Every structure is written in C-alpha cells, then in structure tokens.
Amino acid sequence: MEKDSKIFIIGHEGLPAKNLVDYLKKNGFENIIIKLPQELMSQTNAEKILKEEKPDYIFLFSVKEGGILANIKYPADLIYFNLQVQKNIIHYSYKFGVKKLLFLGSSCMYPKFCKQPMKEEYLLTGLIEPTNEFYAIAKIAGIKMCQAYNIQYKTNFISAVPANVYGPYDDFNLETSHVIPALIRKFHNAKINKEDKVIIWGTGSPRREFIYISDLIDACIFLMDKYNNSDIINIGTGKEVSIKELANLIKNIVGYEGKIIFDKSKPDGMPRKILDSSKINSIGWKSKVNLEEGIKKTYDWYLSENYG
C-alpha cells in the first residue's frame, strides 16, 4: 500500500478495525474511508458507497462477534449481520475494481476436535464447536466467497485466520465480550467491590492461544503488502495457555486477592485451540508481544478509559 492509497476499513466499531485506523493515521496514511457497518447491510447502499469511493484496498473485519455467551444468545445476529455485509462488500469490491481485499476469519472456524496445532488445510475436516457454529459458518462463507471470486474473476482477495485477539478497544461488556476482557472486568470489579470470589464459566481446562492487537495489525499490513494467495493463512503466536492459567495471570496483574471458582455447569467451548503459524512465519512475519505484557497493556488501557 502507498501512503496515498484509498483504504476502506469495515467493522471499525470492533477491536481490530479501531486499532488499524489508529495505526494507519500514525504512519501517514490519510486517505481512510470509514463507514458504520449498518450502512453496508443494504445491497443498494453498499453498491453506492463502493461505486462512489472506489477504494484501492479493503480490510474486512467482523461486524458482529462475541464470546460464548453472545454466541449462545445471539446466533441469528451473528450469522445474519456478518453474511449481509460480507457478501455485499466482496461482490462490489470485484465490481468496482478494488486492488486487494483482506478478509479476517476466526480460529473458531476449525473443527471442535481439530488436530493441534491447527493447520490451514484442517478447515472443514470435521464438525464445528456448537457454541460458535453460526458465527463460524458466516466466517467460512466469507473465506469461500473470496476464493470463489479469485477463481472466477481473478480478484486478489486474501483471507487470514487470527488466534484470539485482545487489546485496547476490546469489548468489556460481560454479555458479549471474549475471555480476556471479561476476566479483566470481573477481577477488577471484584477488587474494587472487595468481593471474596470470582466465578468463571467452565472447567478452566480448555487451552487457548491469544494474540495482542498490535501484532495482529502488524500481520494484516504485512499480508496486504506481501501475500497474494487464495489459501487461508493463520496468524498466531505459537504459545498456548489454559483458561485456569490465564485467569490466575489476570488475577495477579489486576491485583485481586480473592478466590477463583469455576462453574463446571457452563460450557467450555473447544477443548484446545492453537494455530499452526509456520506458513506466515516462513514468509517473514512473527509475533512480538508476549501474553503477560499484552494483558498489562490492555489493563492499563482499561483503567485509563474507565477509571482514570
């Protein structure tokens, strides 16, 4: 991408998009297009916007997402909103000559009992974890649509699959948040309210991989500049941690001194989820921020935004 390239970022109310906007502005990219996801739900509106703006590059992130609770409560929203925006943007990106589009998938697309670490070719080799099935199907459809347009119309639409992302601008709403922001908020609230215990869903045994947002943004820019293949590509750190270990790490960073209680009546989700990132590593990209450092930065941001 050149400094004067017209860059369209979709999903900007979410974690990746807001951080990407900040990164691009700090690095001299001034020709940035931002639209509310709601403006792109209508096929007519999406066509009008793409026709008028004619962006060079598009970053297409999720417009609706969430943790286990959100996936259980709002499956229709997760599949409908993502499918609507994805199909509009991908189609009209082809129609109006977008040079390159990056579609961001999700590690929850891989099968529930996927062989670990998860290689790109394991996609669609087994059943999806039921607690995130509808969101995962929307993301898989986006990837397959990008690949279909590349085959039929010779577009340059690439798809990346990140590990669980966290960092500044994350969603800290306990009804819709992912695990790291949810735990930060739970432990922080318990600390200031002097509560003697924090209850966490599940057994604590599932293992997860997390990537700090600055690493994800760095990888997205790298791929937009260097990667031109229809095959999906994983973006991860190669490090994993159990939910129990994660909870204790966040407890210590927040400075909470009470007990952790695991509610085993609640679902765990996938038992293990770590990406094989050897493909992106082999072309020159590696993560830089370790989990403890990233959580400290995220908690500092949370304090500055909410209790500064």
Steps between C-alpha positions, in 0.01 A plus 500: 500500500617854420450791741240652266312171444129518574441248780154385607471345847181309579403399851657808659289481816693184589842435644708439184350779292540779759862405561568481126360852452732627775799319347439633150452858617818488710693366200397765250206332327241775476262374231294274729131425445289410801135403487271357764430130438128582500554711187627192316219260588292616205619378161394831344694705755808281476499526120463880517782539754745275312414664168552852636805435718685252273748390772834344406519270803240357736542346845181301571465416869203362695204730547349284778690269733524392862595231750315181594207681664446728198520201265238316705263799534536669159572235234261656247664844532847352465425309182268756340697821549833347401360325192317811381801731518750242373309407186430865414860613548665205327270519198529876451873492563519284189247714314683828558858380465640491854870411469510278806274393786597334826224301671558412865366162604500339845672201659156376609445394138719195554338172614422454870737206533752627250851356497736740677661732414240583237637517148319696231408183312301368800214740428174311424642161603259457792200640688516852645474568874122552561539808722641704210358313201298783346776761519751245369279416203474870410879531508552184294254635242704820477820308437336280238348804329843664476642181351209466255548856369873441464429190291228647282600866474876493570464736798763529773295427812700342783380344827680478834408311818620658826533348845277651771561875480508740797618851584387866510149567365394148596140429604479489881123441514460175694209391280691525171871502584768241433690335784788745567291821520233312698757380756661844526165657577393224740822511703513880498139532619556234767809686619336842532183349652703283741327180389640173637462295180478522121297240311628394158314290244618144433764273645805717433660217302455620137820629344510814289741713299479879524645773280539863605334746267820679390637166378181431307506843335865454411417162342205643303718777354772244423253272319343785307848589372650152456237226467307430178354151534142374528597250770421610854793587725515478881619786722611381844771507763566128535437528878202358687363523851217332692204714607595425862856625441363804318261581785781486756722719282229766466414473870864580586527788249179658631607444861191310611546287814181292518416151376433373149201266467445308175134436417524157339131507402586756231648409158873497430489541123774332297734293721814635335561768240852584385592599147788372293653829385801350322369623165501871589824455695665350192428812293646736757250590773510411872315631805682727745278557807481227767178429689594658834623820335188519282261452792680768702464743210134409460428547870680836501282609208188374679587706808570811292166469322279405791662591829775748412 
